[in-house]
Amino acid sequence: MGRDYRGGMNRIIESIPRRARVIVMLAAAAAAVWLWLAMAEAMEPAEATGGGDIVSFEFAATAARATEILGGWGDVGRRGAARAIRLDYGFLIVYATLLALLAGSVAMAARQRVSDRIYRLGWTAAALAVGAGALDAIENTMLLATIGRYDAGEISGAHTAVAALAAGPKFVFLILTIVYVVGVAGYLWSKRLSS
């Protein structure tokens, strides 16, 4: 089983039988697709206004920019955006689970076929996926607070700043995890084909 990397995450994931991991990953992938589509549908009224998309709102960073985006969305757009953000709480659970399991599974395969160093890097990637989910939850909470305060007429610059500060590292963590999974899995696949 190896040393305990990343707070025992490797022990947890390695203790799950391969078949069970595959089933959970497939279920998480299906749930992620369903939630992604539901969030996109919820955001349609906001995006139809031309007032900006959800990523623009995540990175608004100031009360003035958030007010501009939310005002452009109108009442229906703001309600749709709030619904999409609430759905994102479920989405962040499934994408963090899926990516952590993928990174862990690739890490275990890499340890057998490549090196212990790539194995350890995989557990860092799995931890980054979980960290991205946590940052997404913080971001969502701040965005919902911003929408609620807009309706009350008092947007807080602190909420928009914290949302933007959480959004940046979240995307970096997700990109790094995906690069690890795709890069190492691709290498392992090509190595398998050439042998």
C-alpha positions as CSV (number, residue, x, y, z in Angstrom):
1,M,0.0,0.0,0.0
2,G,2.9,2.4,0.5
3,R,3.4,5.4,2.7
4,D,0.6,7.7,3.6
5,Y,0.6,10.5,1.1
6,R,-1.8,13.5,1.3
7,G,-3.4,12.8,4.7
8,G,-4.4,9.2,4.0
9,M,-6.4,9.8,0.8
10,N,-4.3,7.2,-0.8
11,R,-5.3,4.6,1.8
12,I,-8.9,5.4,1.4
13,I,-9.0,5.2,-2.4
14,E,-6.6,2.2,-2.5
15,S,-9.0,0.4,-0.1
16,I,-11.9,0.7,-2.5
17,P,-12.0,-2.4,-4.8
18,R,-11.3,-1.5,-8.5
19,R,-14.8,-2.5,-9.6
20,A,-16.4,-0.3,-7.0
21,R,-14.2,2.6,-8.0
22,V,-15.2,2.3,-11.6
23,I,-18.9,2.2,-10.7
24,V,-18.6,5.3,-8.5
25,M,-16.6,7.1,-11.2
26,L,-19.3,6.2,-13.9
27,A,-22.1,7.3,-11.5
28,A,-20.2,10.6,-10.7
29,A,-19.6,11.2,-14.4
30,A,-23.3,10.7,-15.3
31,A,-24.3,13.0,-12.4
32,A,-21.8,15.6,-13.5
33,V,-23.2,15.7,-17.0
34,W,-26.8,15.9,-15.7
35,L,-25.9,18.7,-13.3
36,W,-23.8,20.5,-15.9
37,L,-26.8,20.5,-18.3
38,A,-29.2,21.6,-15.6
39,M,-26.9,24.5,-14.6
40,A,-26.6,25.6,-18.3
41,E,-30.4,25.5,-18.6
42,A,-30.8,27.6,-15.4
43,M,-28.3,30.1,-16.7
44,E,-30.0,30.6,-20.1
45,P,-32.1,33.6,-19.0
46,A,-29.1,35.4,-17.5
47,E,-26.9,34.8,-20.5
48,A,-29.6,35.7,-23.0
49,T,-29.5,39.3,-21.6
50,G,-26.0,39.8,-22.7
51,G,-25.2,40.9,-19.1
52,G,-22.3,38.4,-18.7
53,D,-21.9,34.7,-18.0
54,I,-21.4,33.0,-14.7
55,V,-17.6,33.0,-15.0
56,S,-17.7,36.8,-15.4
57,F,-19.8,36.9,-12.2
58,E,-17.3,34.6,-10.4
59,F,-14.5,36.9,-11.2
60,A,-16.4,40.2,-10.7
61,A,-14.2,40.9,-7.7
62,T,-15.8,44.3,-6.9
63,A,-19.3,45.4,-5.8
64,A,-19.5,47.7,-8.8
65,R,-18.8,45.0,-11.4
66,A,-21.2,42.5,-9.6
67,T,-23.9,45.2,-9.6
68,E,-23.4,45.7,-13.3
69,I,-23.7,42.0,-14.1
70,L,-26.6,41.4,-11.8
71,G,-28.5,44.4,-13.0
72,G,-27.9,43.3,-16.6
73,W,-29.4,39.9,-15.9
74,G,-32.7,41.2,-14.6
75,D,-34.9,39.4,-12.0
76,V,-35.4,36.3,-14.1
77,G,-31.7,36.1,-14.9
78,R,-30.7,36.5,-11.2
79,R,-33.2,33.8,-10.2
80,G,-31.7,31.5,-12.9
81,A,-28.2,32.2,-11.8
82,A,-29.0,31.6,-8.1
83,R,-30.5,28.2,-9.2
84,A,-27.4,27.3,-11.2
85,I,-25.2,28.2,-8.2
86,R,-27.3,26.0,-5.9
87,L,-27.0,23.2,-8.4
88,D,-23.3,23.7,-8.5
89,Y,-23.0,22.5,-4.8
90,G,-24.0,19.1,-6.1
91,F,-21.8,19.4,-9.2
92,L,-18.7,20.2,-7.1
93,I,-19.3,17.1,-5.0
94,V,-19.4,14.9,-8.0
95,Y,-16.6,16.5,-10.0
96,A,-14.3,16.5,-6.9
97,T,-15.1,12.8,-6.3
98,L,-14.7,11.8,-9.9
99,L,-11.4,13.7,-10.4
100,A,-10.0,12.4,-7.0
101,L,-10.8,8.8,-7.9
102,L,-9.4,9.2,-11.4
103,A,-6.2,10.8,-10.1
104,G,-5.9,8.0,-7.5
105,S,-6.6,5.3,-10.0
106,V,-4.0,6.7,-12.4
107,A,-1.5,7.1,-9.6
108,M,-1.9,3.4,-8.6
109,A,-1.4,2.3,-12.2
110,A,1.6,4.6,-12.5
111,R,3.2,3.2,-9.4
112,Q,3.1,-0.2,-10.9
113,R,4.3,0.9,-14.4
114,V,6.2,4.1,-14.0
115,S,7.6,5.4,-10.7
116,D,6.9,6.1,-7.1
117,R,7.3,9.8,-7.8
118,I,4.5,9.9,-10.4
119,Y,2.4,7.9,-7.8
120,R,3.0,10.6,-5.2
121,L,2.2,13.3,-7.7
122,G,-1.2,11.6,-8.3
123,W,-2.1,11.9,-4.7
124,T,-1.3,15.6,-4.9
125,A,-3.6,15.8,-7.9
126,A,-6.3,14.0,-6.0
127,A,-6.0,16.4,-3.1
128,L,-6.1,19.4,-5.6
129,A,-9.4,18.0,-6.9
130,V,-10.9,18.0,-3.4
131,G,-9.4,21.4,-2.7
132,A,-11.1,22.7,-5.9
133,G,-14.4,21.5,-4.6
134,A,-13.9,23.2,-1.3
135,L,-13.0,26.5,-3.0
136,D,-16.0,26.1,-5.3
137,A,-18.2,25.8,-2.2
138,I,-16.8,29.0,-0.7
139,E,-17.2,30.8,-4.1
140,N,-20.8,29.6,-4.4
141,T,-21.6,30.8,-0.9
142,M,-20.2,34.3,-1.6
143,L,-22.0,34.5,-5.0
144,L,-25.4,33.6,-3.4
145,A,-24.8,36.1,-0.7
146,T,-24.0,38.7,-3.4
147,I,-27.2,37.9,-5.3
148,G,-29.2,38.1,-2.0
149,R,-27.6,41.5,-1.1
150,Y,-28.3,42.8,-4.6
151,D,-32.0,42.2,-4.1
152,A,-31.7,44.0,-0.7
153,G,-29.8,46.8,-2.4
154,E,-26.5,46.4,-0.6
155,I,-23.8,44.3,-2.3
156,S,-20.7,43.7,-0.2
157,G,-17.3,44.1,-1.9
158,A,-16.0,41.5,0.5
159,H,-18.3,38.8,-0.9
160,T,-17.3,39.5,-4.5
161,A,-13.6,39.7,-3.6
162,V,-13.7,36.3,-1.7
163,A,-15.6,34.7,-4.6
164,A,-13.0,35.8,-7.1
165,L,-10.1,34.8,-4.7
166,A,-11.7,31.3,-4.5
167,A,-12.4,31.0,-8.2
168,G,-8.9,31.6,-9.4
169,P,-7.2,28.8,-7.5
170,K,-10.2,26.5,-8.1
171,F,-9.6,26.6,-11.8
172,V,-5.9,26.2,-11.4
173,F,-6.4,23.1,-9.2
174,L,-8.9,21.6,-11.7
175,I,-6.5,22.2,-14.6
176,L,-3.6,20.7,-12.8
177,T,-5.6,17.6,-11.8
178,I,-6.9,17.1,-15.3
179,V,-3.4,17.6,-16.8
180,Y,-2.1,14.9,-14.4
181,V,-4.9,12.4,-15.2
182,V,-4.8,12.9,-19.0
183,G,-1.0,13.1,-19.2
184,V,-0.2,10.1,-17.1
185,A,-3.1,8.0,-18.4
186,G,-2.0,8.9,-21.9
187,Y,1.5,7.9,-21.2
188,L,0.5,4.6,-19.6
189,W,-1.8,3.9,-22.5
190,S,0.9,4.6,-25.1
191,K,3.4,2.5,-23.1
192,R,0.8,-0.4,-23.0
193,L,0.3,-0.2,-26.8
194,S,4.0,-0.2,-27.5
195,S,4.7,-3.4,-25.4
